[in-house]
Amino acid sequence: MPQIDKVLTETGMITSHGEQNVPDRISDLSDELLHHVMSYLTMQEAVQTCVLSQRWQNVWLSLMYIRAKGDKFSSMKIFRKFLDNVLLYRSPVPLKGFWISGICNNSDDSLDYSDIHRWVCHVLRRITPSVGILVHSGSKLLSTDGYPFPFISVHLSVLRLLHFRIDDCFVKKLSSGCPALKDLYLISCGIYVTMFSSTTLKTLVIHDAEPTEHLPKNFEHLVIDMPNLVTLHLEEIPRRNIHLVKFALSNATSLKLVSGSVYEEVVSKVLMRGLPRCKPFRNLKKLKLGERFLKDGCYPLLFLLRHSPNIEKLRLQLTKARYNASVGADKHEKFPNVAAVIDPPCKETERMFNCEKLTEIEILYPKGDKRVPIIVRILFANISPLPAIKINPCPNSGLTCSGGGGGRNAGERMQAATKGWTDSTLHGSCLIQCPETRMSAPNNETCVLSRRWKNVWSSMKWIYADAEKFGSMKSFTKFVDNFLLYRNPVPLDALWISAICNHSDDSLDFSDIHPWVRHALTSNAWALGILEHSGTNLLSVDGYNPFPFTSRHLCILRLCHFSIDDNFVKMLSSCCPVLDDLGFKSCAINVTMFSSSTLKSLIINTTETMEHFPEQFEHLVIDMPNLVTLHHDEIPNRNIQLVDVSSVKKATIYLFGLSFQNSSVDCNILSALSNATSLELISPSVYEEVVPNVLVRALPKCKIFGNPKKLTLGEWFLRDGCYPLLFLLWRSPNIEKLILQLCKYGADDYEKFPNAAAAIDPPFKETEGVFNCEKLTKIKISYPGADKRLHIVVKILLANICPLPAIKITPLPDALKFFISSFHEEILSAASHQHLRVSKQ
């Protein structure tokens, strides 16, 4: 009988034999490769591969990694028998790893140490460098007492033990019996040790068992003397005073010091007394602190930051309760004087200090913790520059939060598919796609590669002409002329022109661009863009007849630095019947009416040159029933009126001082966009009179915002104690993400005017009470440096929203960069979608 039958039949498992019909590629692999593949399987799965073919029948016998999981079996008795047989019938080759997970979901039985002892002794005789008892069920700790000490091996380097009883005798025998041991993990173990000493250990992880019956009875010192230790992870070991010998935490690059409530006296006082003896933490880059950092106005936190010049990431963790004891946030609510512990009224403050390498701060807090605004205010008052701050509610209100995950990139598995291919073996249509992907006009240089490439460029369907690649605008113009003249008479998909040359002060006129536009449109191009243009004069189509942009194929049009008036818009609407994507960048908008039944995307970004602004205030009506995306930067001297935009799903509106004639103007922007799923409404300083007043007056006319999932607001949301923000959140039941944008103008005004604080935080403001935002998962606040209004915003959010989601606070070094439009990215994204659609048609 084959050995596999002996293993499986004795455990009650069914056997079968696969018939070999034809050879397969996997079976032709060497044993080493097959063992590598099988190392990702559990031992039960590895044994079952024997039924695949005769080639696989005995491969599992030489496996170098054994991962045995009890949850794959119907009872613990069958699991014991299975693992006994695997080890007995296994070939006498070295083992590299042996891990046991001793929990069976279908049985209340558990493993005894008598079962584990024989397995450990067996695998260590096979020169195994890594052994782990990873999971164990049962109330009793596993103990080696009464057995010959099993962990004796000159090869063992990694040992993981769970639910063991660890005492001084165990540690001494382990140190002497395993001279090569480098990594030791003791998880949920009963720790009865007073001395850990080793010259070889580089990693030590200790997580104490939680049942009180396994805790030491008396307080004693626990000395850790490991001069070569690199990683140390200690979770509270009850009744053990930790003393580190020849191991200075001041040299660590990552330090986590997590504790319970700040109001618990013993630990807080012990740690506070130890601070003055600390040396500078010059290597520290990542710091995580528990509640103790709140003591005396966050003195421990500020002390450590001040003495950690290279700190990059800081994580602060507040607590609620553990072991049914009231701590942290609970105690802050119950006792009236506890606030003075973390925010003394007469505390002497040191000068603000620099943390230039600190890039991120994360605050984890239990729901309902009112101490978060105090922490934000203290950080803001002491740290410069203040980095990005993430404020995240902790789902579990205990002392620790964990997470992780990962995966492989599936694209890596495709690399072998194209191995051995050469460019010249590709089909002609594939070669044409290669230059298009690079999107660079001088792609006709590929003609010198070989005879095969000589004329490929002349059939390109996507042309991106970039003047930056040329020494002068004259040579660029000549190149594009020749390129289009010598191009084969085949349809053209897209033409993009970027007319900025860094090596020349000259610029293009529309007379230069006009023949290129006509060539593209007569070649049935569906996408056309003048992406960049230099020069003081606007490009104008006046005097050109017929209208240059006339095409029944044109779907996407992007224009930069053009003069746009009502006549241009009317001609465009009538001459381009399938146009559905229109974008204007840095254009002079002298329009009073945008009307189209085909447009689905409209982007308007006006010129910043004052001489090109409209002379008088007039209404600008936008009537587009099929519009899906609207991006509208301020058009000076134009009062926006949205007529039929009920199909808009994503809207971005920027409003500034010249957006409305005065503060009494009626505005229907908010009510007209109530169906959008993503809404951005950005404005400058909250202290500017016109825009905030117009928008606040428009709020009562708004319907319920049933669709918005993402909401972005500028400074106007601060008016009257964040009334606009709370109003919109109250009427947006499906909101998932909120972004709040503060600006430098508002921060400066807050400093200048004595009554500025009352505008955003009225002392006698009537509140509507806490309301529910159960679908809101993330809040991001962007602010300029030194904005003292930040903690007011956090306080108002905490007081009105329940449950409060994760909050990320991000500083903006340059507040104006928020308003820069990613014009090129929008073009390429829109063009790629349109290209796919046309290809399908």
C-alpha positions in Angstrom: 0.0 0.0 0.0 1.4 3.5 -0.9 2.5 5.6 2.1 -0.3 8.2 1.4 -2.9 5.4 2.0 -1.4 4.6 5.3 -1.5 8.3 6.4 -5.1 9.0 5.2 -6.9 5.7 5.9 -5.7 5.7 9.6 -7.3 9.1 10.0 -10.6 8.2 8.4 -9.9 10.4 5.3 -11.0 9.3 1.8 -8.3 8.4 -0.7 -8.4 8.5 -4.5 -6.0 8.0 -7.3 -5.9 10.3 -10.3 -5.2 8.8 -13.7 -2.5 10.4 -15.7 -3.8 11.1 -19.2 -1.3 13.6 -20.6 1.7 15.3 -19.1 1.2 18.8 -17.7 3.7 21.6 -17.3 3.4 21.9 -13.5 4.3 18.2 -13.1 7.4 18.8 -15.2 8.8 21.2 -12.6 11.6 20.2 -10.3 10.8 19.1 -6.7 12.3 22.3 -5.4 9.8 24.4 -7.3 6.9 22.1 -6.3 8.0 22.3 -2.7 8.0 26.1 -2.9 4.4 26.1 -4.3 3.2 23.7 -1.7 4.8 25.7 1.2 1.8 28.1 0.9 -0.6 25.2 1.6 -1.6 23.7 4.9 -0.2 20.2 5.6 -3.6 18.6 4.9 -3.9 20.4 1.5 -0.3 19.4 0.7 -0.9 15.7 1.4 -4.0 15.8 -0.8 -2.0 16.8 -3.8 -0.9 13.1 -4.1 -4.2 12.4 -6.0 -3.3 14.8 -8.9 -1.0 12.3 -10.7 1.6 9.7 -10.2 4.3 12.5 -10.3 2.7 14.1 -7.3 2.2 10.9 -5.2 5.3 11.4 -2.9 6.2 15.0 -3.4 4.7 16.0 0.0 7.0 13.6 1.8 10.0 15.9 1.3 8.3 19.2 2.2 10.5 21.5 4.2 7.6 23.6 5.7 4.8 22.1 7.8 1.8 24.2 8.7 -0.7 22.0 10.6 -4.1 23.5 11.3 -6.6 21.8 13.6 -9.6 23.7 12.2 -9.4 21.6 9.0 -10.4 18.4 11.0 -13.6 17.2 12.5 -12.0 16.4 15.8 -8.8 16.9 17.7 -8.2 13.2 17.9 -8.1 12.9 14.1 -5.8 15.9 13.9 -3.3 14.3 16.4 -3.3 11.1 14.4 -2.8 12.9 11.1 0.2 14.9 12.3 1.7 11.8 14.0 1.5 9.9 10.6 2.8 12.9 8.6 5.9 13.0 10.8 6.4 9.3 10.8 6.1 8.7 7.1 7.9 11.9 6.1 11.3 11.5 4.3 14.4 12.0 6.5 15.2 15.5 5.1 15.8 18.7 7.0 12.8 20.9 8.0 12.9 24.7 7.7 9.7 25.5 9.5 7.1 23.8 11.8 4.0 25.6 12.9 0.9 24.2 14.8 -2.5 25.8 15.1 -4.2 23.6 17.7 -7.8 24.8 17.6 -10.6 22.6 16.2 -13.9 24.4 15.6 -15.8 21.1 15.6 -14.6 19.9 18.9 -14.3 21.1 22.5 -11.2 19.0 23.0 -7.7 20.7 23.1 -4.1 19.6 22.8 -2.1 18.7 25.9 1.6 19.4 26.1 2.2 15.6 25.9 1.0 15.8 22.3 3.1 18.8 21.4 6.3 17.5 23.2 6.9 14.6 20.9 6.3 16.7 17.7 8.7 19.4 18.9 11.4 16.9 19.8 11.0 15.2 16.4 11.2 18.3 14.3 14.2 19.8 16.2 16.2 16.6 15.4 15.5 17.5 11.7 17.6 20.7 12.1 14.5 23.0 12.0 15.3 26.7 12.4 11.7 28.0 13.0 9.1 26.4 15.4 5.8 27.9 16.4 2.8 26.9 18.6 0.6 29.6 17.1 -2.9 28.8 18.4 -4.1 26.8 21.4 -7.5 26.3 23.0 -8.1 25.3 26.6 -8.0 27.0 30.0 -4.8 25.5 31.3 -1.4 26.8 30.3 1.0 24.5 28.5 4.0 23.5 30.7 7.2 21.7 30.2 7.5 20.7 33.8 8.1 16.9 34.2 9.4 16.6 30.6 12.9 16.7 29.3 13.3 20.3 28.1 12.3 20.0 24.4 13.7 23.3 23.0 17.3 22.3 22.6 18.8 22.9 19.2 21.9 24.6 17.8 19.9 25.4 14.7 16.7 26.9 16.2 16.6 30.7 15.5 12.9 31.6 15.7 10.5 30.3 18.4 6.9 31.3 18.9 4.9 30.0 21.9 1.3 30.6 22.8 -0.4 29.9 26.1 2.7 28.5 27.8 3.9 28.9 31.4 7.2 30.7 31.3 9.4 30.9 34.4 13.0 31.6 35.2 14.0 27.9 34.8 12.4 27.8 31.3 14.3 31.0 30.2 17.7 29.7 31.5 17.3 26.4 29.8 16.2 28.1 26.6 19.2 30.5 26.6 21.7 27.6 27.1 19.9 25.1 24.9 19.4 27.3 21.9 22.7 29.3 21.3 21.5 30.6 17.9 18.0 31.8 19.0 17.4 35.3 17.5 13.6 35.8 17.7 11.4 34.9 20.6 7.6 35.5 20.8 5.6 34.7 23.9 1.9 35.4 23.3 -0.8 35.1 26.0 1.7 33.3 28.2 1.8 33.2 32.0 5.0 35.2 32.7 6.7 34.2 36.0 10.1 35.5 35.1 12.4 37.9 37.0 15.3 37.9 34.5 15.6 37.7 30.7 19.2 37.5 29.6 20.6 36.7 26.2 23.5 37.8 24.0 21.9 36.4 20.8 18.3 37.6 20.9 17.4 40.4 18.4 13.6 40.3 18.7 11.6 39.8 22.0 7.8 40.0 22.0 5.9 39.4 25.3 2.1 39.5 25.5 0.9 38.4 28.9 -2.1 36.1 29.5 -5.3 37.9 30.5 -7.0 35.5 33.0 -6.2 36.6 36.5 -5.5 33.0 37.6 -2.3 33.0 35.5 -0.9 36.3 37.0 2.1 36.3 39.4 1.0 36.7 43.1 3.7 39.1 44.2 5.4 42.2 42.7 9.0 41.6 41.6 11.5 43.2 39.3 11.8 41.9 35.7 15.3 42.6 34.4 15.9 42.5 30.6 19.6 42.3 29.7 20.0 41.8 26.0 22.8 44.0 24.5 22.1 42.9 20.9 18.3 43.3 21.0 16.9 45.2 18.0 13.1 44.9 18.5 11.3 44.9 21.9 7.5 44.6 22.3 6.2 44.4 25.8 2.5 44.4 26.7 1.7 44.9 30.4 3.1 42.1 32.5 1.2 42.3 35.8 3.2 42.6 39.1 6.5 43.0 37.3 8.6 46.2 37.5 10.5 46.4 34.2 14.2 47.3 34.3 16.1 47.5 31.0 19.9 46.8 31.3 22.3 47.6 28.5 19.4 48.6 26.3 18.6 52.3 25.9 15.3 53.2 24.3 16.7 56.6 23.5 18.5 55.0 20.6 15.3 53.5 19.1 14.0 54.5 15.7 10.4 53.5 16.6 8.9 53.8 20.1 5.4 52.8 21.3 4.5 53.6 24.9 0.8 52.8 25.4 -1.0 53.0 28.7 -4.4 53.3 30.3 -6.1 56.4 31.6 -4.2 59.6 32.3 -6.2 59.9 35.6 -4.6 56.7 37.0 -2.0 57.9 39.4 0.8 55.3 39.7 1.9 54.8 36.1 1.5 58.5 35.2 3.7 59.6 38.2 6.3 57.0 37.5 6.7 58.0 33.9 6.6 61.7 34.6 9.5 61.3 37.1 11.5 59.4 34.5 11.3 62.1 31.9 14.1 64.5 33.2 16.6 61.6 33.1 16.0 60.9 29.4 18.7 61.6 26.8 17.7 63.1 23.4 16.0 60.6 21.1 18.1 61.5 18.1 17.2 58.4 16.1 13.5 58.3 16.8 11.3 58.6 13.7 8.0 57.0 14.7 6.4 57.6 18.2 3.1 56.2 19.5 1.9 57.3 23.0 -1.0 56.3 25.2 -3.1 58.5 27.4 -0.2 59.4 29.8 0.9 62.0 27.3 -2.0 64.2 28.4 -0.7 64.8 31.9 -0.1 68.5 32.8 -1.1 70.0 29.5 0.5 67.2 27.3 3.9 67.9 29.0 5.2 64.3 28.3 4.2 64.6 24.7 5.8 68.0 24.2 8.9 66.9 26.1 9.5 63.9 23.9 8.8 65.9 20.7 11.2 68.6 21.8 13.9 66.0 22.4 13.2 64.0 19.2 14.6 66.2 16.4 14.2 63.6 13.6 10.6 62.5 14.5 8.5 61.9 11.3 5.3 60.2 12.5 3.3 60.6 15.8 0.4 58.5 16.9 -1.7 59.4 20.0 -4.2 57.0 21.5 -7.0 57.9 23.9 -8.8 55.2 25.8 -12.3 54.6 27.1 -12.5 51.4 29.2 -10.8 48.1 29.8 -11.5 45.3 32.2 -14.8 47.1 33.1 -12.9 49.9 34.8 -13.8 53.6 34.0 -10.8 55.3 32.5 -9.9 58.0 30.1 -12.9 59.5 28.3 -15.4 58.1 30.9 -13.6 59.7 33.9 -13.3 63.0 32.0 -17.1 63.1 31.8 -17.8 62.0 35.5 -15.5 64.3 37.5 -15.5 68.1 37.2 -11.8 68.7 38.1 -10.3 66.1 35.7 -10.1 68.7 32.9 -7.4 70.6 34.8 -5.2 67.5 34.6 -4.8 67.8 30.9 -5.4 71.5 30.5 -4.2 73.5 33.6 -5.6 77.0 33.6 -2.4 78.6 34.8 0.1 76.4 33.0 3.4 78.0 32.1 4.1 77.4 28.4 7.5 77.2 26.7 8.1 78.8 23.4 6.9 77.1 20.2 9.5 74.6 18.9 10.3 73.3 15.4 9.4 69.8 14.2 10.3 70.3 10.5 10.6 66.5 9.9 7.3 65.6 11.5 4.9 64.8 8.5 1.9 63.2 10.1 0.0 63.1 13.4 -2.8 60.6 14.1 -5.1 60.8 17.0 -7.2 57.7 17.9 -10.1 58.4 20.3 -13.2 56.6 21.7 -16.5 58.0 20.5 -17.8 61.0 22.5 -14.3 62.0 23.8 -14.4 65.7 24.4 -10.7 66.0 24.9 -9.8 66.0 21.2 -10.2 69.8 20.7 -7.9 70.4 23.7 -5.2 68.2 22.2 -5.5 69.9 18.8 -5.2 73.3 20.4 -2.1 72.4 22.4 -0.4 70.9 19.4 -1.3 74.0 17.3 0.1 76.3 20.0 3.4 74.5 20.5 4.5 72.8 17.2 5.7 74.6 14.1 5.1 73.7 11.3 2.1 71.7 12.2 1.9 68.6 9.9 -1.2 66.7 8.6 -3.4 65.5 11.5 -5.7 62.5 11.2 -8.4 62.2 13.9 -9.9 58.7 13.8 -12.5 57.1 16.1 -11.3 53.8 17.5 -14.0 51.1 16.8 -12.9 49.2 19.9 -12.5 51.4 22.9 -9.7 49.3 24.5 -6.0 50.1 24.6 -5.0 48.8 21.2 -6.0 49.1 17.6 -4.7 46.9 14.8 -5.1 46.5 11.1 -3.3 45.3 8.1 -3.5 43.5 4.9 -1.8 43.2 1.6 -1.6 41.3 -1.5 0.4 40.7 -4.6 0.2 42.7 -7.8 -1.6 40.4 -10.3 0.1 42.3 -13.1 3.4 40.8 -12.2 2.2 37.4 -13.3 1.8 38.6 -16.8 5.5 39.6 -17.3 6.5 36.2 -18.8 3.7 36.4 -21.4 5.7 38.9 -23.6 9.2 37.5 -23.0 11.1 37.0 -26.2 9.0 39.4 -28.3 10.7 42.1 -30.4 9.2 45.3 -31.6 9.7 44.4 -35.3 7.6 41.2 -35.0 4.5 43.2 -34.0 1.6 43.9 -36.3 1.5 47.3 -38.0 -1.6 48.4 -36.0 0.3 47.6 -32.8 3.3 49.6 -33.8 1.0 52.6 -34.5 -0.3 52.4 -30.9 3.3 52.6 -29.5 3.9 56.3 -30.5 0.4 57.2 -29.4 1.0 56.0 -25.9 4.1 58.2 -25.6 2.0 61.2 -27.0 5.0 63.2 -28.3 5.1 64.9 -31.7 8.7 64.1 -32.7 7.7 60.4 -33.0 8.7 60.4 -36.6 12.3 60.0 -35.3 11.4 56.3 -35.0 11.9 56.1 -38.8 15.6 55.7 -38.2 15.2 52.5 -36.2 15.0 50.2 -39.2 13.4 49.9 -42.6 10.3 48.4 -40.9 9.8 51.7 -38.9 10.4 54.1 -41.8 6.8 55.1 -42.5 4.9 53.9 -39.4 4.6 57.4 -38.0 2.7 58.7 -41.0 -0.4 56.7 -40.0 -0.6 57.8 -36.4 -4.1 58.5 -35.2 -3.3 60.4 -32.1 -1.0 63.4 -32.3 0.3 65.4 -29.4 2.4 68.3 -30.6 4.5 69.9 -27.7 6.4 73.1 -28.5 8.6 72.5 -25.4 10.6 70.0 -27.4 11.7 72.6 -29.8 14.3 75.4 -29.8 11.9 78.1 -31.1 8.3 78.6 -31.9 9.2 79.0 -35.6 10.7 75.5 -35.8 7.7 74.0 -34.0 5.3 75.6 -36.4 7.3 74.3 -39.4 7.5 70.8 -37.9 3.7 70.5 -37.3 3.0 71.9 -40.8 5.3 69.3 -42.4 4.0 66.5 -40.1 0.4 67.0 -41.2 1.3 67.5 -44.9 3.3 64.3 -45.1 0.9 62.3 -43.0 -1.1 59.5 -44.8 -4.7 60.3 -45.6 -6.2 58.2 -42.8 -8.7 59.2 -40.2 -7.4 61.0 -37.1 -8.7 60.4 -33.6 -7.2 63.2 -31.6 -5.0 66.3 -32.0 -3.5 68.1 -28.9 -1.4 71.3 -29.2 0.7 72.6 -26.4 2.0 75.9 -27.7 4.5 77.0 -25.0 8.3 77.1 -25.9 10.7 77.7 -23.0 13.4 78.6 -25.4 11.5 81.4 -27.2 9.5 84.5 -26.3 7.5 84.2 -29.5 3.9 82.9 -29.4 1.4 81.4 -31.9 -1.5 83.3 -33.4 -4.8 81.7 -34.3 -3.7 82.1 -38.0 -1.0 79.5 -37.2 -3.3 77.1 -35.4 -6.3 77.4 -37.8 -4.9 75.2 -40.6 -4.1 72.4 -38.0 -7.6 72.6 -36.6 -9.2 72.3 -40.0 -6.9 69.4 -41.0 -7.9 67.5 -37.8 -11.6 68.1 -38.2 -11.6 67.2 -41.9 -9.8 64.0 -40.9 -12.8 63.2 -38.6 -11.0 63.8 -35.3 -13.3 63.3 -32.3 -11.0 65.0 -29.8 -9.3 68.4 -30.2 -7.4 70.5 -27.7 -5.3 73.7 -27.6 -3.9 72.8 -24.2 -1.4 75.6 -23.5 -0.7 79.0 -25.1 1.7 81.7 -24.3 1.4 85.4 -25.2 -0.5 88.4 -24.0 -3.1 88.5 -26.8 -6.1 86.2 -26.6 -6.8 83.7 -29.5 -9.9 84.7 -31.4 -11.9 83.2 -34.2 -13.4 86.5 -35.4 -13.0 87.0 -39.1 -12.8 83.3 -39.9 -15.6 81.9 -42.1 -16.8 79.3 -41.9 -16.7 78.7 -38.1 -13.3 76.8 -37.5 -14.8 74.3 -35.1 -17.3 72.7 -37.4 -17.6 68.9 -37.3 -20.2 66.3 -36.9 -17.6 64.0 -35.3 -16.1 66.3 -32.7 -16.9 65.0 -29.1 -14.2 66.6 -27.0 -13.0 70.2 -27.3 -10.5 71.9 -24.9 -9.4 75.5 -25.6 -6.8 77.7 -23.7 -6.5 81.5 -23.8 -9.4 82.1 -26.2 -11.9 84.9 -26.3 -15.3 83.3 -25.8 -18.5 85.3 -26.4 -22.2 84.5 -27.0 -21.7 84.2 -30.8 -18.9 81.7 -30.3 -21.1 79.5 -28.0 -24.1 79.6 -30.4 -21.9 78.6 -33.4 -20.3 75.9 -31.4 -23.7 74.5 -30.3 -25.0 74.4 -33.9 -21.8 73.3 -35.7 -20.9 70.4 -33.3 -24.0 68.3 -32.9 -22.3 65.5 -31.0 -20.1 67.6 -28.7 -20.4 66.3 -25.1 -17.2 67.5 -23.4 -16.2 71.1 -23.5 -13.4 72.8 -21.5 -12.1 76.4 -21.3 -8.8 77.2 -19.6 -7.6 80.8 -18.9 -10.2 82.1 -21.4 -12.0 85.5 -21.4 -15.6 84.6 -20.8 -17.9 87.3 -22.1 -20.9 84.9 -22.3 -24.4 85.5 -20.9 -25.9 82.1 -22.0 -24.6 78.5 -22.1 -27.2 76.3 -23.7 -26.8 72.7 -25.0 -28.8 69.5 -25.1 -25.7 67.3 -25.8 -23.0 68.5 -23.4 -22.2 66.1 -20.5 -19.1 67.9 -19.2 -18.4 71.6 -18.9 -15.2 73.0 -17.5 -14.7 76.8 -17.2 -11.5 78.4 -16.0 -11.4 82.1 -16.6 -8.3 84.3 -17.4 -6.7 86.1 -14.5 -5.8 89.2 -16.6 -8.1 92.1 -15.5 -8.1 93.7 -18.9 -9.9 90.6 -20.3 -12.7 90.8 -17.6 -16.3 91.7 -18.7 -16.9 95.4 -18.2 -20.4 95.1 -16.5 -22.2 92.7 -14.3 -24.7 90.5 -16.1 -26.4 87.2 -15.5 -24.7 84.0 -16.9 -27.4 81.4 -17.5 -26.4 77.7 -17.8 -29.1 75.5 -19.3 -27.9 72.0 -20.0 -30.4 69.2 -19.1 -28.0 66.4 -19.9 -24.9 67.8 -18.1 -23.2 65.4 -15.8 -20.0 67.2 -14.7 -19.8 70.9 -14.1 -16.5 72.6 -13.1 -16.9 76.4 -12.8 -14.1 78.7 -11.7 -15.2 82.3 -10.9 -16.2 84.3 -13.9 -15.8 88.0 -12.9 -18.8 90.2 -13.3 -21.1 87.3 -14.0 -24.0 86.3 -11.7 -24.4 82.5 -12.2 -28.0 81.2 -12.8 -28.5 77.5 -13.2 -31.7 76.7 -15.1 -31.9 73.0 -15.9 -28.9 71.1 -14.5 -30.8 68.3 -12.8 -28.6 65.6 -14.3 -25.4 66.9 -12.8 -23.6 64.3 -10.6 -20.3 66.1 -10.0 -20.2 69.9 -9.5 -17.3 72.1 -8.6 -18.0 75.8 -8.1 -15.4 78.5 -7.1 -16.8 81.8 -5.9 -14.8 85.0 -5.1 -15.3 88.7 -4.6 -16.4 89.4 -8.2 -18.9 86.5 -8.5 -21.9 88.5 -7.4 -22.7 92.2 -7.9 -23.7 92.6 -4.2 -24.9 90.7 -1.2 -28.6 91.0 -2.1 -28.3 89.0 -5.3 -30.4 85.9 -5.4 -28.4 82.7 -5.9 -29.9 79.3 -6.9 -26.6 77.3 -7.1 -27.2 75.2 -4.1 -30.9 74.4 -4.8 -30.2 73.6 -8.5 -27.4 71.2 -7.6 -29.3 69.2 -4.9 -29.2 66.0 -7.1 -25.4 66.0 -7.4 -23.5 63.1 -5.7 -20.3 65.1 -5.4 -20.5 68.9 -4.6 -17.6 71.3 -4.1 -18.4 75.0 -3.2 -15.2 76.9 -2.5 -15.0 80.5 -1.4 -12.3 82.8 0.1 -12.3 84.4 3.6 -15.4 84.0 5.7 -15.1 87.7 6.6 -15.6 88.8 3.0 -19.1 90.2 2.9 -20.7 89.4 -0.5 -20.2 85.6 -1.1 -20.9 84.3 2.4 -24.0 86.5 2.7 -25.4 85.4 -0.7 -24.9 81.7 0.0 -26.3 81.8 3.6 -29.4 83.6 2.3 -29.9 80.9 -0.2 -29.8 78.0 2.3 -33.5 78.1 3.4 -34.5 77.6 -0.3 -32.6 74.3 -0.5 -34.3 70.9 -0.8 -33.1 67.8 0.9 -29.7 66.7 -0.6 -30.5 63.0 -1.0 -27.7 62.1 -3.4 -24.5 63.8 -2.2 -21.9 61.4 -1.0 -18.9 63.8 -1.1 -19.1 67.5 0.0 -16.3 70.0 -0.2 -16.8 73.5 1.3 -14.7 76.7 1.4 -14.5 79.2 4.2 -18.1 80.3 4.0 -19.1 77.2 6.0 -17.7 79.0 9.1 -20.3 81.7 9.2 -22.4 81.9 12.4 -20.8 79.0 14.2 -20.6 76.8 11.1 -24.3 77.1 10.5 -24.0 76.5 6.7 -21.9 73.3 7.3 -24.4 71.9 9.9 -27.4 72.9 7.7 -26.0 71.0 4.7 -25.0 67.9 6.8 -28.4 67.9 8.5 -30.0 67.7 5.0 -27.6 65.3 3.4 -28.5 61.9 4.9 -26.2 59.9 2.6 -23.0 62.0 2.9 -19.9 59.8 3.2 -16.9 62.2 2.9 -16.6 65.8 4.0 -13.7 68.2 3.0 -13.4 71.6 4.7 -11.1 74.2 3.1 -9.7 77.1 5.2 -7.6 79.7 3.4 -4.8 82.2 4.3 -7.0 85.2 3.7 -9.4 84.1 6.4 -6.6 83.2 8.8 -5.1 86.7 8.4 -8.4 88.4 8.9 -8.9 86.4 12.1 -5.7 87.9 13.4 -6.5 91.5 12.4 -10.0 92.1 13.5 -11.0 92.0 17.2 -14.5 90.7 16.6 -13.5 88.0 14.1 -13.9 85.1 16.6 -17.5 85.9 17.2 -18.3 85.5 13.5 -17.4 81.8 13.5 -18.0 81.0 17.2 -20.9 83.1 18.6 -20.9 83.0 22.5 -24.7 82.7 22.7 -25.4 80.6 19.6 -28.5 78.5 19.8 -27.8 74.9 18.8 -30.2 72.4 17.2 -28.6 69.5 19.2 -26.6 66.5 18.1 -27.7 64.9 14.8 -26.8 61.6 13.2 -24.5 61.2 10.3 -24.2 57.4 10.3 -22.9 57.1 6.7 -20.2 59.8 7.2 -16.9 58.0 7.3 -14.2 60.6 6.8 -13.7 64.3 7.4 -10.7 66.2 6.0 -9.8 69.7 7.1 -7.2 71.6 5.0 -5.8 74.8 6.5 -2.9 77.3 6.0 -0.1 77.4 8.5 -0.8 79.2 11.8 -4.6 79.2 11.5 -5.9 79.5 15.0 -9.5 78.7 14.0 -8.7 75.0 13.6 -9.7 73.9 17.2 -13.0 75.8 16.9 -14.0 73.8 13.9 -13.0 70.5 15.6 -15.0 71.6 18.7 -18.1 72.4 16.7 -17.9 69.1 14.8 -17.5 67.1 18.1 -20.5 68.9 19.6 -23.0 68.4 16.8 -22.2 65.2 14.8 -22.7 61.7 16.1 -21.1 59.4 15.5 -18.0 61.5 14.6 -15.9 59.7 11.9 -12.2 59.8 11.2 -10.9 63.4 10.9 -7.7 64.2 8.9 -6.2 67.7 9.4 -3.8 68.7 6.7 -1.8 71.9 6.5 -1.4 73.7 3.2 2.0 75.3 2.7 0.6 77.2 -0.2 -3.2 77.7 0.3 -3.6 78.9 -3.3 -2.4 75.6 -4.8 -5.8 74.1 -3.9 -7.4 76.2 -6.7 -5.0 75.1 -9.5 -7.0 73.0 -11.9 -5.5 69.6 -13.0 -6.4 70.5 -16.6 -4.2 68.0 -18.4 -5.4 65.1 -16.2 -9.0 65.9 -16.9 -8.2 66.0 -20.7 -6.5 62.7 -20.8 -9.1 61.0 -18.6 -11.9 62.3 -20.8 -10.1 61.4 -24.0 -9.4 57.8 -22.9 -13.0 57.2 -22.0 -14.2 58.7 -25.4 -11.6 56.7 -27.2 -12.9 53.5 -25.7 -16.5 54.4 -26.5 -15.7 55.3 -30.2 -13.7 52.0 -30.5 -16.7 50.0 -29.4 -19.0 51.8 -31.8 
